Amino acid sequence: MYLPVKRDTQVYVGASIHVPTLSDVCASLGCGTYTKPHVTLIPPTPIYAAELPFLLSRARTLCTVTSAFRLHVSGFDDFRPVSDVLFATVREGYDNCVNLAHLLAFGPLNVPQRFDYVPHVTLAQGAQVDEARRRLEGVEGLDVDCEVQVNHIQVDLLDEVGACTRSTTLPLS
């Protein structure tokens, strides 16, 4: 996982839609212990710890004016050679994810990104992608096709390696 450089007094914060219904798929691909299936809305971004209460309050308000929506994902793909990410493709709810990501990119979260935003469900990243690809090739019929109702998002604090240390659930309207 890519983490931008941060200062000593900063913490990493990110926002995502967790998709636990795909946890079994991640386990089948050998990546479920590290990567939890999710749609990234705001990638890990360094902020000053003192900004967190304001960010959570503002994000909570924005979520109350954002309607819940259905997310339909199917099929596997990856971003190689640009980025080591194996993902499930968002077929429905794409525009909802884009709009929510744009809404949440305010204040210190409104920073230039390495890539254009493309909603997808991350299943594996980094070194996990090679193993996941090998397993995909070796398991005939392994595919993903599911729908989930998105009623909330997660705002996560992340440690120095990108693991979640604290999560706040923000309901959508």
N, C-alpha and C positions, 0 to 999 in steps of 0.2 A: 504494500500500500504506500502510495506517495504521500508524504507529509511535508508541507512547506516548512521552511526554517521559522522558528519562533524565538522570542526573547525569554529570558528567565522568568519574567513576571506574567507570561502568557500561558494560556491553556488552549487545547484544541477543542473545538466544538463543531459538530456536524448535524445535519437533519436528514432524516430518511423515512421511508415507508418500509416497515418490516413485513416480510412475506413468509411467515413461518410454515405455511402450507407446502412450501418447496424445500423444507428441511430434509425430508427423505431423499429428494433428488440430490441435494448437496452431499448427503451421506453416501449415496450410491456412487457419486463421483469422487469420493475420498477427500472432500474439502469441507465437510460440515462442522468439523471441530474448530476451525478458525473463522471461516467466512459464514456469516449468517445471511441468508438470502434477503436482499433489500434493494429498494430503489433509492439511490442517492438523490437528495434534493439540494443539499448544501454539502460539498465535500469537506473533509477536515480542514478547518480554518483557524489560524491562531488569533485569539482575542485576549484582551486583558481580563483577568478574573473578575475585576470589579464591574465589567460590562455585562456579565452574565445575567444578573437579575433584570436589567433593562431589556436585554435580548429576549429572554424568556417571556417577559410581560408583553412585549410587542408581538412576538411570534404567536402567543396565545390569542391576542386580539385579532390578528390576521386570520388565524384558523377559525375563529368564530364567524367570520364572514365568508368562509370557503366551504362550499357544499361537499358532503361525502360523495364518493364516486366509485364506480366499478372499474377494477383493473383486470384485464384479460391478457395473459401471457402465453406464448406458445413458441416452440422451437428454440434451438441453441444457435449461438453465433459467438464470435469474439471480435475484438478490436485490433488484433495483431495485423501488422507489425507495429502499429502506433502505440498500443497499450496492452499489457498482459492481463486482460479481463475476459473471462468466459461468462456469458450471460444468457438469460431467457429474454426473448423479444416482447416488448409491450405492444399488443395489438389494439387494445381498447384502454382508454384512460391516458393516452399519450399527452394530449393537449392539457388535461387536468394536471399532470405532473409538471409540464413546462410552466403553466401558469403559477402553480404553487412554488416552484423553484424560483421564479422571478419575484414573486411576492416576498419570499423569505430572504432574498438577497438585498438586505437593507443595512445601513450603517456599516459597522466593521465586517459584516458578512458580504458586502458588495465589493468584491475584489476581482481582479482579472483572473480568469480560469485558464488552465493549461489546454483544455479542449472545449469545443462547443458542447452545449448540453444536449444529450441524447438519452431520454428516459429508457431504462433497461433494468432488469433484475440481476444484480451481480450474484453469480454462483461460485466463482473461483477467481482468484487474482494472484499475480506474481508467479512464484514457483508452482503453485497448485494447478495452474492452467495446463501444464504438460501432463501431469498425472490425470487430470480430469479428461483431457482429450484422449489419452490412451484408453481410459475406461469407457468413454463414449464409443470409440471404435470397436471395443471388445464386447459390448453389450448390445445385441440386436434388439431393436424395438424400444430402447430407452429414449423417451421423449418427455416433453413437458407441455401440458395444456391445462391451464387452470384459471379460474376466476375468483377474485376475492373482492369483498366490499372494503373500501378504504374509508374508515371512520375516524382515523387519528394518524398523527405522525409522531415520530420520536425525535427529540433533540438530545444528542449524546455528548457527554464529555469523554474524550479519548486520551489514553496515555501516550507515552513516547513512541510506542510501536503501533498505535492505531487501535488498540483494544478498548472497548467501552468500559468506563469506570463508573459512570452514573448516567441514567437515562430518565428523561422527563417525557411523559405522554401528554400530547396536546390534542384534544378532540376537535374534529371538524364539525361544522354545523349540519 
